[in-house]
């Protein structure tokens, strides 16, 4: 029987008769605000890996150890929480995500995501239903999953003409994941797209048919497609809604990749909601190709009165290319499954060239901020590595240098060696292990066996001394991406959407846990305050329904969060 959380938050006086071993010391070392006892606590601290109890004061751990050890921190006002022998791990850290866009999409967008929407026909019906209740000329946004064309029964995306038919009087954009979209004629007109236009101001690509007429395909259009939540909605997201969603999956911190236009709202929220239920580390983007960033990045800093334990501006981001799952990742050799709707040449989309990438990483370094370069295709990865090698050789300072999605779709031995060499210059990278369950089949179809089989080499990366930082990369496209336990299951079992994939790359459960805790904390430069359960760090913990180390590996995907604790505060208690 589950014991309600409130029932076990007892005063020390009330609990003494049943827990005599936890009698308070007459001379308490440092009275704790709260202690957690009787847990199976996996600290991920190499010097003290397993304990039963922790003491918290002013939202930080002041003691970690046995029940007997922690009793000396109990005073007359200390709250005592019994963990009932559940597994407790450090609070999960999401190394790369888009929380604002996720909540907006959940609330506003038309759902055309596989498998709930299995076909183009059904997607068009979903759009038509929304159009009936939408005023003329109002934008309609549609969510399709990455590689929808590989998953829909028709093995294609809706056409511009089909979108025109169901929505003749409304601009419609249907996302094919986050790096390709199909627009109808009304949407193209509002974006200023006409015959002869191949590029939009912020880097989006415009594809055309054989006659040069825009065919509706927009690649990497994050900065050029109109539409975003209003400031009031954004404020609500950052104040409460993001935390509610991420807390329910055990997350206590997120690297929030945030458009520059939304930063003033986050700055305002940092004052109105000084202690939200999740910790934000902001990474700012101005345009996909990195242009538009001010020389002085201090404009993105949080206000001096903001609580730095919950709000930080730490990084800037640019996209070098798209993504391999929709054949916009920038490759040396053409994709196998090239379609008429793909960028010319069949090698994907180059959004940020080498000169711009070098300039971008230099700007970040000069402002003592982390540089984040999105690089999916093998040619794009080399651009990112080139930029960081040049920066490390010629620039003072040792700021964090990140490649987002490094090694996800393919990884060459040479790129692995270059990543190893850059580690001493604070090179890090984010990975998205949940994609094993979603995109391996599309990778085989798009890239062929030889290239596709080199992706997701997590064990190889770890054995090379690198530390892959797991992330959800949530945009709302795949709401299931947020589940870290399914991701752990994939990395430990190597189960994919086309069966067991490269089983020699399976990793241990402990390394799978490190991917969601201490390694992402390092990747955002915050390992001194989060990522493990140690004295002096934030009292952030995740209590699990099952013990990851004792259940069959196949059951990892079914694990759930019982409680999420931020700064010693209960922010999520499973119903």
N, C-alpha and C positions, 0 to 999 in steps of 0.2 A: 504494500500500500504506500502510495506517495504521501509524504508528510509535507503539508503546506509550508512554504518558506517562512511566512510570518510566525508560524508556530515554533520555529526553531531559533528565531532571533530573540534570545532571552537575556535578561539581566544576569550578571555573574552571581548574584545572591540566589537567584532562583535555580541555578544549575548546579550549585555546589553539592547538594545532597546526593545527586546521581553521578557527579563527576568529581569525586574527591581529589583525584590526581591533578585537577586543574584549579585547586584552591589558590587564591591570589597570594603572592608573596607579601609579607609585611613591609618589605622594602622593594617595591617594584622597580626594576631597572628603568623602564620608561613606559608608563601606562599607555597601552594601545587604545585606539578608538574602537577597533574591532579585531577579533581573532577568528580564524577559520581552523577548525580542528577535525580530526578523524577523516582525513582525505587520503587518497592515493595521488600524491602531487608529483608530477613529472616536471621538474624545474627547468631542464635543458641547460643547467649550470654544471659544467664538467666536474667541479669540485664538490658538488653536493646535489646529485642528480635526483634522488628520491627522498621526499620528506612526507610528514603527516599533517603539518600545521604551519600556519604563517600568522604573523602579527602585522597590523596595518595602523599607521598613524599619519595624518595629513596626506592621505591618499597614496602613500608609498609604503613598501615593505620595510619594516624595521627589524624583523627577525624571521628566519626560515629554519624549520627544524622539526623535532619530535613534539608530540603533545606535551611531554614533560618539560621540554625546553621552553615552550611557548607560555607555560603557566606563569612564569615570572613577569610576563608583560600584561597580565590581567589585573586591572584595578577595579574599583567600585563602579565605575561608569563604562567599563568595557563591554561591548556586545560580543556574544559568543555565538558563532554559527557552526553547526554540526554538518559536515559534508557527507556523512553516512557512507564513507568508504568509496565514494565515486571517484573516477579518474578526473583529475584537475590538471590542465595544461596552461601554458602562457596564453594570454589573449591573442587571438589571430590578428595578423597584420596583413591587410590587402595592399600589395605593392604597386598596383596599377589599376585604377578603376575610374569610371565616369559617373559618379553618383547622381549629380544633378540631372543629367540626361536620362538616367535609368528611371528615376521617379516620374519625370515628365512623361516618358514613353509609357510607363505603366498606366498612367492616368488618362492620357490623351490619345495615343496613337491607335489606329486600326490594327487589330491583330491578324496577321497573315503568316504566322510562324508555323513551320513544320515541327512536329507531326500533327498538331491540331488542325492545320490547314494543309492538306496533303497534295493540293493541285493548284494550278493556275486558275482553273475554273472556280474553285472555292474561294481563292483569294479575290477574284473579281466580284464574286457575290458578296463577300464581306465588305468590300469597298462600296459597292452599290447600296448596301443597307445603310452605311454611314452617310452617304450623299443625300439620302432621303430626309435626314434631319439636320443637314448642314446648310447654312445660308449661302446663296450664290457668291462666288468670288473668294470665299474663305478657304484657306489652305487645309488640305487633308494629308496627314502623314501616315504612312503604312509601314509596319514592321515586318520584314521578312528575315529569315535567319541567314547566316553566312552560307554561301554555296546553295542558295535556294534552288537554283537551276539544276543542281545535281540531285536534289531531294524531291522536288515536285514530280508528279507522275508523268507530266509532259516533257520533262528534262529540259526545261527552258524557263525564262522569266516572262511575265506579261509584256506585251509590246506597247509602244506609245499609242498605237491605234486602238488597242483594247482598253487602255486607260481612258482615252478620249471618249470612247463609246459609253462607258459607265459613268464618266464624270465630265460631261461636255462644258460645264460652267464653273468648275472648281479646279484650281491648281492642285495636282496630286503628285506626291513623291513617294515611291515605294523603295525602302532600303533593302538592298541585298547584302545583309551584314552591315558593317560600318564603313565600307570602302567602295561601294558601288551602289548606284540608285537608278531607278527608271522613273522618268518624269513624263507627264502628259504635255500636250501642246500648250495648255494654259499656264502650267508651271514654267516651261521653257520661256514663254513670252515674258512672264514676270521677272525672270532672271536675266533678261536681255539676250537670250540665246537665239541666234538666227544663223542662216547659211553663212559659212565662212568662219564662224567663231569656234575655235578649238580649245581655248583656255579662258578661264574666268579669273578675276583679279587676285583671288587668294589661292590659286593653284589648282582648282578643280579642272579636270579634263572633260571636254565635250566631244562625244563620238558622233560620227556621221555615217549615212548610208553611201552607196556607190555613187549617188548623184550629188553628194556633198550636203544633203539636208540632215540636220540634227535628228538622230534616231531615238533620242530620249535617254540615252545612257550618260550618266554623269559619274565620273570617277573621283574619289577622294574629295568630295565636295563639302567637307565639314564647315569650311569658312565661307562658302559661297551660296549655300542653300538657305534661304530665309527661314526664320522661325526659331523661337526659343520660348521658354516659360517667361512670364512677366516677373518683375522684381518681387512682388508680394509672394508669388509661388516659390521663387528661388529661396527667399528668406525662410519660408515654412520648411522647405526641403532640408536646408542646412541646420535649422533650429531643432527639428524633430524627426521628419519623415525618413531621412537617410539612416539615422541611428536606429530607428525601429526596425527597418528592413535588415541592415547589416548585423545588428545585435542578435537577431534571431538565429543567425548562423555562426555565432561565436566571435564575431569581429569586434575588436575594441579600438582599432586604428585603421585609417584608410589613407592612401596616397591619392588624393582627389585631383584628377586632371580636369582643370577648370578653364573655361574660356575667359580671356582677359575682361570681357564686358561684364562677367558675373562677379569679379573680384570685389568691386565696391559693395555689393550686397553681402558677401561673406565677411568683409571688414565690419560692416554694420552689425551683422549677426554676432560677431565675436564680442561686441559690447553688450548687446541686449540678451545674449544667451552665453554667459562666460564659461559655463560648465555643461556643455551638451553631453549626451550619453555616448559619444564617440570622439576620438581624437583625429583632427584633420591636419594632414600635411599637404599643402597646396602645390601643385605643379601647374604652371600657367602656360597657355598657348594663345597666340594672337592670330596667326594664320598657319595653315598646315605646312607651308614651306619655310616657316621661321621668320618671314618678313613681318615688319610692323612692330617688332619688339623695341621698346625704348632703350636707349643706351644706358640709362640709369634705371635699374629694376626696382629701386626702392619704392616706387609707386605701388608695388604689389605687396609690400610689407603689411602685416597686421598692425593695428593701432598700438601705441605704446601701452595703453591700459588693457589691452587684450591679454587673456591668460595664455602664455606660451605653452603650457602643458596640453592645451586643446586646439590651438590654432597656430600654424606655422606656414610661412611661405618659404619653400626650400628649393624649387626647381623650375625650369622652363622646358617646354617640349616642342618638337617639330617632327613632321612625318617625312621620311626620305622616300617612302613608296606606299603602296597599298597593302593588300594581303593576298597570299597565294591561293587561299580557298576560293576567291572570286577572280583569280588570274590577273590581279593588279599589282602583286608583289613584283619588284623589279629584278629580273633574272638575266643571267648571261645567255642562256639558251631559251628558245621559245617553249611555251607550254605545249603539252600534247593535245589537250582538249580545247583548242582554240575555237571560239565562236565568232559569229559576225558582230556581236555586241562587245567584243574585247578591244582593248587599245591596239592601234596599228602596230604591226610587227610581231605581235604575240608574245612580247617579253615583259608585259606589265607596264606600270606607270612610274616614271621618275618625277617625284614631286619636289624634292630638294636635291640640287646637284652638289657636287663635291665642294665647290667654292662657298655655296650658302651653308653647307653643313659645317665647314671649317669656321666660317664667320660666326655661326650660331653657338658652337661649343666655346669659342673664344670669348664671346659676350658673356656666357654663363660664368666662365672662369673668372673674368674680370670683376664680376659682381659677387663672387664667392657663392655661387649657386650651382646646384647640380644641373648637368646637361642631360636631357633625355631625347634620344633619337630613335624614332620608330623605324625599324629595318626588318622587313620580312623576307624578301628575296635575297638570293646569294650575292647578287651584284650590289644591292642596297646595303647588306651587312658589311661589305668591304668599304663602302663609302663611310659608314659609321666608324669602322676600325681605323681607316685612314685619318679621319678627323681627330680621333683621340690620340693616335700615335703622334701626329703633328703637334697637337696641343701639349702633350706630355714632354715632347722634345724641346719645344720652343717657349713655353709659357711658365712663369712662376706660379706657385700654388699647387695644391693637390686636391681640387674639388672632385666630387663624385662625377663619374662619367658612365652613363648608362646606355645600353642598347635594349630597347623594348622588343621582345620576341626573339632574342638571340638564340639561334639553334632550334627554333620551334619547327620550321618547315623543312629545313635541311641544314647540315653543318659539315663543312669540310675539315679534314685534319689540319690544314693550314690555318683556318679561321680559329680552330680550337687553340692552337699554339699561340696565335696572336692575342687571343683573349687571356691566356695564361700570362703572357709577358706584360699585359696591361694591368694585371691585378695589383702590382705594387704601386700603380698610379691611381688606385681607388676605382677600378673598373668593376661595375656591377651590371646586372641585367635582370629583367623580369621575364617570367615564363607563364604559360596558361595551360596547366596540365589537364584541365577539363576537356580541352580540345581533342585529346586522345579519343574520347567517347563520341566526338561529333564530326571531326574533319579528316580523319585518316583516309577514309574511302574517297573523299573529294580530292585529297592530295594525290592519291594514286591515279585517279582519272585525269587530273590536271597536269601532273608532272611526270608520270611514268614511274615504274618500280625503282629504278636506280637512284633517282633523286629523293623520292618520297620515303624510302626506307632509312634515310639518314636523319630524319627528323626525330624530335622528342628523345634525344640521347641523354636523359637525365643522369644515369649512372656514370656514363663517360664524362660528363661535365663535372660531377661531384668527385670522381676519382682523379680528375685533373686539378683538383684543388679549388675549383670554382664553386660558387654557392648560389644556385638558382633560386631567385625570389619568386614565389608563386603569387599569382594574382587572379582575380576574377575577370578583369578587363570588361566589367559590366557596362553596357550601354542600354540595357533593357531588351536588346535584340534576343539574346538567350537569357531569360530570367533564371534558368537552371544553372547558369555559369557560376552563380554565387555560392553554390554548395561545395565547401572544401572537402567534405567527406567522400563525395563522388570522385573528386580530383585525386584524393589520396588513394582511393580504391584503384583508379586507373594507373597511377604511378607504381603501385606495389604489385598489382596483378598483370599489368600491361594489357588489360582488356581495352579494346577499341571498337569503333563502329563497324569493323570488318573482321572481328575476332581477335585473338591474341596477336599482338604486334611487337616484333623484335623483343622476345622475352628476356634476352640477356641484359636489357636495359632496366629491368625491374630494380627498384630501390627498397631499402629497409623502411619499416614503419617509422622509426625514429628520424630518419632523413626526410621522410614525407612530412613529418611534423615540423622539422626545422624549416622546410620550405615555406611554411605558413606562419612562422614566428620569428626566430632569431635572424634568419637570412634576409627576409624583407626588412626587418629593422635595420640591418646593416646597409641595405640598398637605399635607404632613405636617410642614412647618417644618424640614426637614433638608437643604436644598439646599447648606448650607455643608460637609457631610460626605459627601454621596452624590449620585448622579444624573449625574455627568460624571467624566471621567478627568482630574484636576488635582492638582497638588502640594498636599498637606495633607489630601486627602480619603481616605476608606477605599479600600483597594486591592481594589475589587469589580469584577469583569469577567465578561463572557459571551463565549465563543468560539463562533462559528457555523459550521455545516457549509457554508454558501454565503454569497457576498457579496450582501447585500440590494440593493446599488446596481448590480449588474452582471447579475443574472438577470432574466428576464421577470417582470413583475408577477404574472402568473398562477401563477408558481412559488413565490411567497412563502409560501403555505400549507404547502409541503412542507419548508421550512427546519427544521432541527433544531439542538439545542444539542450542541456537541462537548465543551465544558468549562465549568464554572461555578467561579469563583474568588471567595472571600470573604476579605478581609484578606490577600490573597496566597496563601491556602491553597486547594489543589485540593479542592473538596467534591463535584464530580461530574465523571466522566470517562465519556463515552459508550462503551458496549461495542462 
